[in-house]
């Protein structure tokens, strides 16, 4: 890892290196803008991942439905939202997963933060 690379504890910084690493994953997630592609993914997830050339780390993260693993594998949260939407997950679900909280606790934290 480059010593000059920006570091934020507990966070994967999405930079040029991560963008290159996650190109195939993000391209696949972008394809989910089309309902036919979402249906194709649900019919045969492994074949769909192979079609986009996902690497083993990315395929494992997809199988696990784990947003943090997907980000570490080069995923951009804006594209990952397309993936999460297939399963009825929203941005609050993703935020809860990122913070290790339940969705209800995460929503309460957001409401409390708005009162400050």
HELIX and SHEET records of a PDB file:
HELIX    1   1 UNK A   16  UNK A   21  1                                   6    
HELIX    2   2 UNK A   23  UNK A   31  1                                   9    
HELIX    3   3 UNK A   35  UNK A   43  1                                   9    
HELIX    4   4 UNK A   45  UNK A   51  1                                   7    
HELIX    5   5 UNK A   56  UNK A   64  1                                   9    
HELIX    6   6 UNK A   67  UNK A   72  1                                   6    
HELIX    7   7 UNK A   77  UNK A   86  1                                  10    
HELIX    8   8 UNK A   91  UNK A   99  1                                   9    
HELIX    9   9 UNK A  103  UNK A  115  1                                  13    
END                                                                             
